[in-house]
Amino acid sequence: MQPPDSAPSATIPKRKPRRSPLSQVFDSRSFALIFAGQMISKFGNGVYLVALGWTVYHVTKSAADMGIVLAVGVVPQLLLVVFGGVLGDRLPRRAIILVSDFISALATGGLAASAAFYHLSFSDLIVASAVLGAASALYSPAYRAIVSDAVDEEHYAAANGVIQAGTNVAQIIGPGVAGVIYAFGGAAVAFGLDAATFLVAVVAMIFTSLPERRVSYRG
């Protein structure tokens, strides 16, 4: 007598390893592009700030003038931050960031060109600082809000955490290598590098695709 056929063994599906929310945010191609472009730009900003201090002192031989240049950059941010927030709610945030980064690239690129081919003056530094301050006032509210357009609501907190961590790293590395960059290339290379990082952010944002949201153009 033959033994009864044994029942086929059940196949137990393999459980996929659980991924952390921090890694899941990069499933969004738009968020990955925004993050990469803006972190590179923030690295350039760190180089710019250190190079700015040395350049002001080299041009004017006055440490107090550095405070003037920084104040000129901060004042537009204080005056326009509310206006920037309103624009971020009423206009496409992607467009605001694109324009702000492009203007910043022009300002720092102008400083680089002046340092390389002309006589970089204190007035050049003042004008560029004011332009960068105004661009930052428009950029910052739009950048803080665009994360909600790039990731799902459930990943919003993780995305903000990734951005904060990346910003901290960029702000440490940028000033850390600024000395080497300035020592070998001077103001022209340092400011030119910052301009290039702004352009990287522009290109990354161009290739970013975000869902359309309803915007209001009237109060």
C-alpha positions as CSV (number, residue, x, y, z in Angstrom):
1,M,0.0,0.0,0.0
2,Q,1.4,3.3,-1.1
3,P,1.6,6.2,1.3
4,P,-0.8,9.1,0.4
5,D,0.7,11.9,-1.5
6,S,2.0,14.5,0.7
7,A,0.3,17.9,0.6
8,P,2.4,20.6,-1.2
9,S,4.2,22.8,1.2
10,A,3.0,26.3,1.4
11,T,5.3,28.9,0.0
12,I,5.9,31.7,2.5
13,P,6.5,35.0,0.8
14,K,9.7,36.7,1.8
15,R,9.1,39.8,3.8
16,K,10.8,42.8,2.3
17,P,13.1,44.6,4.7
18,R,11.4,47.6,6.2
19,R,12.9,50.9,5.0
20,S,13.2,53.9,7.2
21,P,11.2,57.0,6.4
22,L,14.4,58.9,5.9
23,S,15.3,56.7,2.9
24,Q,11.7,56.7,1.5
25,V,11.7,60.4,0.9
26,F,14.3,59.9,-1.8
27,D,11.8,57.8,-3.7
28,S,10.4,61.1,-4.9
29,R,12.6,62.2,-7.8
30,S,11.5,65.8,-7.3
31,F,12.6,65.8,-3.7
32,A,16.0,64.2,-4.6
33,L,16.7,66.8,-7.2
34,I,15.7,69.7,-4.9
35,F,17.7,68.3,-2.1
36,A,20.8,67.7,-4.2
37,G,20.7,71.1,-5.9
38,Q,20.1,73.1,-2.8
39,M,22.6,71.3,-0.6
40,I,25.3,72.0,-3.3
41,S,24.2,75.6,-3.3
42,K,24.4,75.9,0.5
43,F,27.9,74.5,0.4
44,G,28.8,77.3,-2.0
45,N,27.1,79.8,0.3
46,G,29.5,78.6,3.1
47,V,32.5,79.2,0.9
48,Y,31.1,82.7,-0.1
49,L,30.7,83.9,3.5
50,V,34.2,83.1,4.5
51,A,35.6,84.5,1.2
52,L,33.5,87.6,1.7
53,G,35.1,88.4,5.0
54,W,38.6,88.0,3.7
55,T,37.8,90.0,0.6
56,V,36.3,92.9,2.4
57,Y,39.3,93.2,4.6
58,H,41.7,92.9,1.7
59,V,39.9,95.6,-0.2
60,T,39.3,98.1,2.6
61,K,41.7,97.0,5.4
62,S,38.9,97.6,7.8
63,A,37.2,94.9,9.9
64,A,34.3,97.3,10.6
65,D,33.4,97.3,6.9
66,M,32.7,93.6,7.1
67,G,29.8,94.5,9.5
68,I,28.5,97.0,7.0
69,V,28.5,94.5,4.1
70,L,26.7,91.9,6.3
71,A,24.2,94.4,7.4
72,V,23.4,95.4,3.8
73,G,22.7,91.8,3.1
74,V,20.5,91.3,6.2
75,V,18.4,94.4,5.9
76,P,16.6,93.3,2.6
77,Q,15.8,90.0,4.2
78,L,14.2,91.7,7.2
79,L,12.2,94.1,5.0
80,L,11.1,91.6,2.3
81,V,10.6,88.4,4.3
82,V,6.9,89.0,4.7
83,F,6.6,89.9,1.0
84,G,8.5,86.7,0.1
85,G,6.1,84.7,2.2
86,V,3.1,86.2,0.3
87,L,4.7,85.5,-3.0
88,G,5.4,81.9,-1.9
89,D,1.6,81.4,-1.3
90,R,0.4,83.2,-4.5
91,L,3.0,82.2,-7.1
92,P,4.6,78.9,-8.1
93,R,7.3,78.2,-5.6
94,R,9.4,76.4,-8.1
95,A,9.5,79.6,-10.3
96,I,10.4,81.8,-7.3
97,I,13.3,79.5,-6.4
98,L,14.5,79.4,-10.0
99,V,14.5,83.2,-10.3
100,S,16.1,83.7,-6.9
101,D,18.9,81.2,-7.5
102,F,19.6,82.7,-11.0
103,I,19.8,86.2,-9.7
104,S,22.2,85.0,-6.9
105,A,24.3,83.3,-9.6
106,L,24.5,86.6,-11.5
107,A,25.5,88.5,-8.4
108,T,28.3,86.2,-7.3
109,G,29.4,85.6,-10.8
110,G,29.7,89.4,-11.2
111,L,31.9,89.5,-8.1
112,A,34.1,86.7,-9.5
113,A,34.5,88.5,-12.9
114,S,35.4,91.8,-11.1
115,A,37.9,90.0,-8.9
116,A,39.5,88.3,-11.9
117,F,39.5,91.0,-14.6
118,Y,38.9,94.3,-12.9
119,H,39.5,96.0,-9.6
120,L,37.0,94.6,-7.1
121,S,35.7,97.6,-5.1
122,F,33.9,98.0,-1.8
123,S,30.8,99.3,-3.7
124,D,30.8,96.0,-5.7
125,L,30.6,94.0,-2.5
126,I,27.8,96.3,-1.1
127,V,25.7,95.9,-4.2
128,A,26.2,92.2,-4.5
129,S,25.4,91.7,-0.8
130,A,22.1,93.7,-1.2
131,V,21.1,91.7,-4.2
132,L,21.8,88.4,-2.5
133,G,19.9,89.5,0.6
134,A,16.8,90.4,-1.5
135,A,17.0,87.1,-3.4
136,S,17.3,85.2,-0.1
137,A,14.2,86.9,1.2
138,L,12.2,85.7,-1.7
139,Y,13.8,82.3,-1.8
140,S,13.6,81.2,1.8
141,P,9.8,81.0,2.3
142,A,9.3,79.3,-1.1
143,Y,12.0,76.7,-0.3
144,R,10.6,75.9,3.1
145,A,7.2,75.4,1.6
146,I,8.1,73.5,-1.6
147,V,8.9,70.3,0.4
148,S,5.1,69.8,0.8
149,D,4.8,69.8,-3.0
150,A,7.6,67.2,-3.5
151,V,6.7,64.5,-1.0
152,D,3.6,62.9,0.4
153,E,2.2,64.2,3.7
154,E,3.3,61.1,5.6
155,H,6.9,61.7,4.6
156,Y,6.9,65.5,5.2
157,A,8.5,65.3,8.7
158,A,11.2,63.0,7.5
159,A,11.9,65.2,4.5
160,N,12.3,68.2,6.7
161,G,14.7,66.2,8.9
162,V,16.8,65.2,5.9
163,I,17.0,68.8,4.7
164,Q,18.0,70.1,8.1
165,A,20.7,67.5,8.4
166,G,22.0,68.2,4.9
167,T,22.0,71.9,5.6
168,N,24.1,71.4,8.7
169,V,26.6,69.3,6.9
170,A,26.9,71.8,4.0
171,Q,27.3,74.7,6.4
172,I,30.2,72.8,8.1
173,I,32.0,71.6,4.9
174,G,31.6,74.9,3.0
175,P,33.5,77.2,5.5
176,G,35.8,74.3,6.2
177,V,37.2,74.1,2.7
178,A,36.8,77.9,2.0
179,G,40.3,78.6,3.3
180,V,41.9,76.1,0.8
181,I,39.9,77.5,-2.1
182,Y,40.7,81.1,-1.2
183,A,44.3,80.4,-0.6
184,F,44.8,78.8,-4.1
185,G,42.4,80.8,-6.2
186,G,41.6,84.0,-4.3
187,A,38.2,85.8,-4.4
188,A,37.7,85.1,-8.1
189,V,37.6,81.3,-7.6
190,A,35.7,81.4,-4.3
191,F,32.9,83.7,-5.7
192,G,33.0,81.8,-9.0
193,L,32.4,78.5,-7.2
194,D,29.4,79.9,-5.4
195,A,28.0,81.2,-8.7
196,A,28.5,77.7,-10.1
197,T,26.7,76.0,-7.2
198,F,23.7,78.4,-7.7
199,L,23.6,77.3,-11.4
200,V,23.6,73.7,-10.3
201,A,20.6,74.4,-8.2
202,V,18.9,76.1,-11.1
203,V,19.5,73.1,-13.4
204,A,18.3,70.7,-10.7
205,M,15.1,72.7,-10.3
206,I,14.5,72.9,-14.0
207,F,14.4,69.1,-14.2
208,T,12.1,68.9,-11.1
209,S,8.5,68.1,-11.9
210,L,6.0,69.1,-9.2
211,P,2.2,68.6,-9.1
212,E,0.4,71.7,-10.0
213,R,-1.3,73.5,-7.1
214,R,-3.9,76.3,-7.2
215,V,-2.3,79.7,-6.7
216,S,-3.9,83.0,-6.2
217,Y,-2.8,86.1,-7.9
218,R,-5.2,88.5,-6.2
219,G,-5.8,89.4,-2.7
